Amino acid sequence: MTHQPHRVAQHPATGPVRAAPDDPARLRAHVAVADGDGALLWTSSALRRRLLAARTAGATSSACCAVLGCVANTDAEEHRCLTRLAMARGGLPTRRWWAPGIDGTIAAEVVTGTGDPLVIFELELGDRDRPASTPVAPVADVHVCALGPVSVSIGGRILDGDWLQQRPGQTFRYLLAYRDGAARSEAMADALWPDRGPAAVANVRYCIYKLREQLDDRGHSARSLILRTAGGYRLDPERLVVDVDVFQSKVAAGLAAQRAQRPRAADAALAEALELYRDDFLSDDPYADWAFTEREYLRSLATKALGARAQIALAQDHLEAASTCLLRLAQLEPFDSQVHQLLIQVCLRRGRRTEALRHYSALRVRLARAFGEKPDFDLARVASGITPSQH
């Protein structure tokens, strides 16, 4: 596909971008950008290569109807130009798209920031000649640690870096938080950049492109990690393994084993779960309001797991193990009087009076500063309540 070297497109997120073949910022995905009149201002190198390889008619044109096969991909009762159809409808949800030798889908979004409106087309392309008996099997090759600072690896290769602290990293975190479904561009824009107005939607699309640039084409899968569906964007669940999901399943298994009075199995499962809980969910973005609900839910699961392990240890008179669990539980629940009272009791049973006094004093100061209150238990009474057999 050729470009008009004198034309300059207004990129929706970064401003003017000259649509030249050697443009270092050109998209790697199957994307095309058209103006409101149907002239293509910008196409990705991947799309040009695919159309040329298929010898598609119009592959060297600059008109959307020739390149995108508008007539063949619209119905008689619709506008027969995909660009004008998208302009009239404010965008296009994902729909089937085909060209000779190619099957796929196409979706479009209208960007109406500064200047003239643009239509951004995104295509997912398959191969009509691929035998039906040889599908590409998805592989769960993407591993994400989200309990604590986010860490990503694909096929065993760690991809952490500065991008996680930038806007693409914020977008990735949002998709992680909503990994059970699709996230609309507008919802992401409102959550991540509420003060940017209409331009924030364009930021989302650009960040999705940067994410794909960062995470795709690593030689491990032909499928993009970020899927575009009728409902929005989502992470491919068949390629993704998140420590959060493993943590939840192990906690559930451990608590079920405890209810079934299988303490050894329960303790083993809960210990494995708590090894995954390095810190709160997405702890490197602590002010993300959209992550608050899941963060608090996962914290509550961690407290249940720690409480259960402490009970199992106390029932077996393993005071050191119980103390370790209760100390971590007290850190997660800094104002829970029962947790701190039990921790102090275990310290006294172990003969750690100085440690017990330190915990009690810290709780008293914390409650006074936060609520102007005192602990609802007395240190001396806790000590007097310990029987000789408990020492």
BELBEL-V803119 format. One record per pair of residues at least 24 apart in sequence whose C-alpha atoms are under 7 Angstrom apart, sorted by the first residue. I is the first residue (numbers start at 1). J is the second residue. Records with the same first field share a line. If there is no record, write none. Layout:
I->J  J
This chain:
1->48  59  60  61
2->60  61  62
3->62
9->41  42
12->111  202
13->202  203  206
28->213
30->122  123  124
31->121  122  123
32->120  121  122
33->118  119  120  121
34->118  119  120
35->117  118  119
36->83  84  117  118  119
38->63  64  83
39->63  64
40->64
54->101
56->99  100
69->99
73->97  98
83->119
86->110
93->230
94->229  230
101->127  128  129
102->126  127  128
103->127  128
111->202
113->198  199
138->238  239
139->238  239
140->238  239  240  241
141->239  240
142->239  240  241
143->240  241  242
144->241  242  243
145->242  243
146->243  244  281  282
147->243  244  277  278  279  280  281  282
148->278  279  280  281  282  283  284
149->282  283  284
150->282
155->220
167->207
168->207  208  210  211
171->207
175->234  235
177->291
179->234  235
181->234
182->231  232  233  234
183->231  232  233  234
184->231  232  233
185->232
191->290
243->276
247->273  276
251->305
263->312
267->309
270->305
274->302
303->329
319->346
337->375
345->382
348->383
349->390  391
350->391
